[in-house]
Amino acid sequence: MPNSLTNQTSPYLLQHANSPVDWHPWSQFALGLAKEKSKPILLSIGYSTCHWCHSMETESFENPRIADIMNELFVCIKVDREERPDLDKIYQSAHQILTQRPGGWPLTIALTPNGHAPFFAGTYFPPEPQLNLPGFGDLLKKMAHHFTANYEEMEEYHHSFGSALSQLNPQPTKADLPDSGAVLMSAAGQLESRFDSEFGGFGDAPKFPHPSQLSLLLAQHHKQHTSTHAGDEDGETVSLSMLTQTMKNMARGGLYDQVGGGFFRYSVDKKWCIPHFGKMLYDNAQLLGLYCDLYQTTGDPEYADTALGIAVVYPEVCNLAFYCSFAISFGGVNVESEAKAGFSGFSIEC
């Protein structure tokens, strides 16, 4: 039976329009409904090409038993993070505050009806307990019970949440703003402290390409090169060394689509070998420019070849509409959701 998402324009919300869950978009009506019924809000944030979002949809949201629990105990709100990045930023920060670790998608948040303060935060949950994760149906009941048992405290909770959020993201004054060169040097130093000297990239698996961090290294190289190697085109800085090792390993491994061109979302291993299927076009757009810049900086044709491989992937679709990502499925089935069962065939959903 169609729910309140049927008139939305977001592809992600429309994917849930015929769900047995009584989903609402983020709106004054939905927020008012929660307040009127004194029900907690179950907020689910995702995007159309997120494989764990699809997994949770098919495993839990389309499960009649779990949908009945959601409809009975919560006012359920679905948000597309690409449509409402402002809400995603707020509640990703909330996840970090509550769990002391980064969030992700799907983002699963339980909110108070007054003040919309989170009292539970998580990401993906399976329908039944597995891999040290609780079953989603049981978890929903525990969240609702916690809300009811602590209702009076919950009414004031939004004040403390607002204070914690402001401390996590303080607004600097003009006097607090440091010199831009010092900021660049400090950021590059932080990246250097996390650099994987064997395979490139930063930290351990999973590894994301993070174009903005790589661009920062190139900017730092040019700044250092200008000040210390005037007239020396061959001078290589630590920043450039980290950048070239990372970008070559990215392009030579499975993160790069060796058949179709372009980069996948991230690598599940630290060697850049095993990709998480799905391509974020805004990542590829930034990487295209970055590989071109690196070719101009170094003259190494490998970077030009990689840039060309990105550029030739998307012309046919990009002249039809605005795309932000590709979801990869095999045999019409989302890759990651069914990876354990094997797969055959190939299709791309846009």
C-alpha positions in Angstrom: 0.0 0.0 0.0 1.5 3.4 -1.0 2.6 5.6 1.9 3.3 9.4 2.2 6.4 9.1 0.0 4.5 8.7 -3.2 4.6 12.4 -4.1 8.2 12.9 -3.4 10.8 13.6 -6.2 13.8 12.0 -4.5 14.7 8.6 -6.2 15.6 7.2 -2.8 12.3 8.2 -1.2 10.4 6.8 -4.1 12.1 3.5 -3.7 10.3 3.2 -0.3 6.9 4.6 -1.5 5.3 1.2 -1.6 6.9 -0.2 1.6 4.6 -1.6 4.3 6.3 0.9 6.6 4.2 4.1 7.0 7.1 6.3 5.9 6.8 10.1 6.0 9.2 12.6 4.5 10.8 15.1 6.9 8.0 17.6 7.2 6.1 19.7 9.7 3.2 17.2 9.4 5.3 14.2 10.3 7.0 16.0 13.2 3.7 17.3 14.4 2.2 13.8 14.2 4.9 12.5 16.5 4.3 15.2 19.0 0.5 14.7 18.9 0.8 11.0 19.5 3.7 11.3 21.9 5.6 8.7 19.8 9.3 8.7 19.3 10.5 9.3 15.7 12.4 6.6 13.8 14.6 8.5 11.4 16.3 6.6 8.6 18.8 8.4 6.3 20.3 6.9 3.2 20.7 7.4 -0.5 19.6 5.6 -3.7 22.9 3.8 -4.5 23.8 2.8 -0.9 24.0 -1.0 -0.8 23.5 -1.4 3.0 20.4 0.9 2.6 19.0 -1.5 0.0 19.9 -4.4 2.3 18.0 -3.0 5.2 15.1 -2.1 3.0 14.7 -5.7 1.6 15.5 -7.5 4.9 13.7 -5.3 7.4 11.5 -2.6 6.0 9.8 -5.0 3.6 9.4 -7.6 6.3 5.7 -7.3 7.4 6.5 -8.3 11.0 9.1 -5.6 11.4 7.1 -3.1 9.5 4.2 -3.6 11.9 6.5 -3.0 14.9 7.8 0.2 13.3 4.3 1.5 12.5 3.0 0.7 16.0 5.8 2.1 18.1 7.2 5.0 16.0 6.4 7.8 13.5 8.8 6.7 10.7 10.6 9.4 8.7 12.8 8.6 5.7 15.4 11.2 4.5 17.6 11.2 1.4 21.0 12.5 2.5 21.6 13.9 -1.0 18.4 15.9 -0.8 18.9 17.0 2.8 22.6 17.1 3.6 21.8 19.6 6.4 19.8 16.9 8.3 22.4 14.3 7.5 25.2 16.4 9.0 23.3 17.0 12.2 22.4 13.4 12.8 25.8 12.0 11.7 27.2 14.3 14.4 24.6 12.9 16.8 25.8 9.4 16.0 29.4 10.4 16.7 28.3 11.9 20.1 26.3 8.9 21.2 28.5 6.1 20.0 32.0 7.8 19.9 32.6 6.6 16.4 31.8 7.7 12.9 28.4 6.9 11.4 27.5 6.0 7.9 24.4 4.9 5.8 21.8 3.8 6.4 21.8 6.0 9.5 19.2 4.8 12.0 18.3 7.3 14.7 15.5 7.4 17.4 14.4 10.9 18.2 12.2 12.5 20.9 9.0 14.0 19.5 9.7 17.3 21.2 13.0 18.8 20.2 13.9 15.9 17.9 16.9 15.0 20.0 18.4 11.6 19.4 18.4 9.0 22.2 19.6 6.1 20.0 22.0 6.0 17.0 23.2 3.2 14.8 23.6 2.3 11.1 22.7 -1.0 9.5 20.9 -3.7 11.6 20.0 -7.2 10.3 16.4 -8.5 10.8 17.7 -11.2 13.2 20.7 -11.2 15.5 24.0 -11.9 13.7 27.6 -10.7 13.6 27.3 -9.2 17.1 24.4 -7.0 16.0 20.9 -7.2 17.5 17.9 -8.1 15.4 16.2 -4.9 14.2 12.7 -6.0 15.4 14.0 -6.6 19.0 16.0 -3.4 18.9 12.9 -1.4 18.0 11.0 -2.7 21.0 13.9 -1.9 23.3 14.2 1.7 21.9 10.5 2.3 22.4 10.6 0.8 25.9 13.5 3.1 26.8 11.7 6.1 25.6 8.5 5.3 27.5 10.3 4.4 30.7 12.3 7.6 30.6 9.7 9.9 29.1 10.2 12.8 31.6 13.9 12.9 31.2 13.5 12.7 27.4 11.5 15.9 27.4 14.6 17.8 28.5 17.1 15.8 26.6 17.1 18.1 23.6 18.8 20.8 25.6 21.8 18.7 26.5 22.0 17.4 22.9 22.1 20.9 21.5 24.9 21.8 23.9 26.9 18.7 23.0 26.4 19.4 19.3 27.6 23.0 19.6 30.8 21.8 21.4 31.4 19.2 18.6 31.1 21.9 15.9 32.1 25.2 17.5 31.6 28.3 15.4 35.0 30.1 15.2 35.2 33.9 15.5 37.2 35.9 13.1 39.9 36.3 15.7 40.1 32.5 16.0 40.9 31.9 12.3 44.5 30.9 11.9 46.8 31.6 9.0 45.7 29.6 5.9 49.3 28.4 5.3 49.5 27.1 8.9 46.1 25.3 8.4 47.3 23.6 5.2 50.6 22.5 6.9 48.8 21.2 9.9 46.3 19.2 7.8 49.0 17.7 5.7 50.9 16.8 8.8 47.8 15.0 10.1 47.5 13.1 6.9 51.2 12.2 7.0 50.7 10.7 10.5 48.0 8.3 9.1 49.7 7.5 5.8 50.1 3.9 4.8 53.7 3.8 3.6 53.2 0.4 2.0 50.0 0.7 0.0 49.3 4.4 0.1 46.1 6.0 1.4 45.4 6.8 5.0 44.6 4.5 7.9 43.5 0.9 7.6 40.6 -0.7 5.7 38.2 0.2 4.4 39.9 2.8 2.3 38.2 5.6 0.5 39.7 7.8 -2.2 38.9 11.1 -0.4 39.6 13.5 -3.3 39.6 16.5 -1.0 42.4 15.1 1.1 44.5 14.2 -2.0 43.9 17.7 -3.4 45.2 19.1 -0.1 48.4 17.2 -0.5 48.9 18.6 -4.0 48.2 22.1 -2.8 50.7 21.6 0.0 53.3 20.3 -2.4 52.9 23.4 -4.7 53.3 25.7 -1.7 56.4 23.9 -0.4 57.8 23.6 -3.9 57.5 27.3 -4.6 59.2 28.3 -1.3 62.0 25.7 -1.3 62.6 24.7 -4.9 62.4 27.9 -6.8 63.1 27.0 -10.4 63.6 23.3 -9.6 60.8 21.5 -11.4 62.0 18.1 -10.3 61.9 18.7 -6.5 59.6 16.3 -4.8 58.1 17.0 -1.4 56.8 14.5 1.2 53.2 15.6 0.2 53.8 14.7 -3.4 55.4 11.4 -2.5 52.4 10.4 -0.5 50.0 11.6 -3.2 51.8 9.8 -6.1 52.0 6.5 -4.2 48.4 6.6 -3.2 47.0 7.6 -6.6 49.1 5.0 -8.5 48.0 2.2 -6.2 44.4 3.3 -6.4 44.5 3.2 -10.2 46.4 -0.1 -10.4 44.1 -2.0 -8.0 40.6 -3.1 -7.9 39.3 0.2 -6.7 39.6 1.3 -10.3 37.3 -0.3 -12.8 39.9 -1.9 -15.1 37.2 -2.9 -17.6 34.8 0.1 -17.7 36.9 2.9 -16.3 36.3 5.1 -13.3 36.6 4.5 -9.6 34.4 2.4 -7.3 33.1 3.8 -4.0 35.9 2.4 -1.8 38.2 -0.6 -1.2 37.2 -3.0 1.6 40.9 -4.0 2.0 44.0 -1.9 2.6 45.6 -2.9 -0.6 43.0 -1.2 -2.9 42.2 -4.6 -4.4 38.6 -5.5 -3.4 36.1 -2.8 -4.4 32.8 -1.9 -2.8 30.7 -1.8 -6.0 29.0 1.4 -6.8 30.5 4.5 -8.3 30.0 8.0 -6.8 30.1 10.4 -9.8 31.0 13.4 -7.6 34.1 11.4 -6.4 35.0 10.6 -10.0 34.5 14.2 -11.1 37.0 15.3 -8.5 39.4 12.5 -9.2 39.3 13.3 -12.9 40.6 16.8 -12.3 43.1 15.6 -9.7 44.7 13.1 -12.1 44.9 15.8 -14.7 46.6 18.1 -12.3 49.0 15.4 -11.2 49.9 14.7 -14.8 50.6 18.4 -15.3 52.7 18.4 -12.2 54.8 15.3 -12.8 54.5 14.6 -16.6 53.9 10.9 -15.9 51.5 9.6 -18.6 50.0 7.0 -16.2 48.0 9.8 -14.6 46.8 11.0 -18.0 45.7 7.5 -18.9 43.7 7.2 -15.7 42.1 10.6 -16.2 41.1 9.5 -19.7 39.6 6.3 -18.4 37.4 8.3 -16.0 36.4 10.8 -18.7 35.2 8.2 -21.3 32.9 6.3 -18.9 30.1 8.8 -18.5 29.3 10.9 -21.6 26.3 8.8 -22.7 24.5 9.2 -19.4 25.7 12.6 -18.4 24.2 14.3 -21.4 20.8 13.0 -20.5 20.3 14.2 -16.9 22.2 15.0 -13.7 23.6 11.9 -12.1 25.4 11.6 -8.8 26.1 7.9 -8.6 25.8 4.4 -10.1 24.5 1.4 -8.1 26.0 -1.8 -9.4 23.9 -5.0 -9.5 24.5 -8.4 -11.0 21.6 -10.3 -12.5 19.3 -7.4 -11.4 20.3 -8.0 -7.7 22.3 -5.5 -5.6 25.9 -6.9 -5.5 26.7 -6.5 -1.8 23.3 -7.7 -0.6 23.7 -11.0 -2.3 27.5 -11.4 -2.4 27.3 -14.5 -0.2 25.1 -16.3 -2.6 27.3 -15.5 -5.7 26.2 -13.6 -8.7 26.1 -13.6 -12.5 25.2 -11.1 -15.2 25.7 -7.3 -14.9 23.5 -4.2 -14.9 23.8 -0.6 -13.7 21.0 1.3 -12.0 21.0 5.1 -12.1 
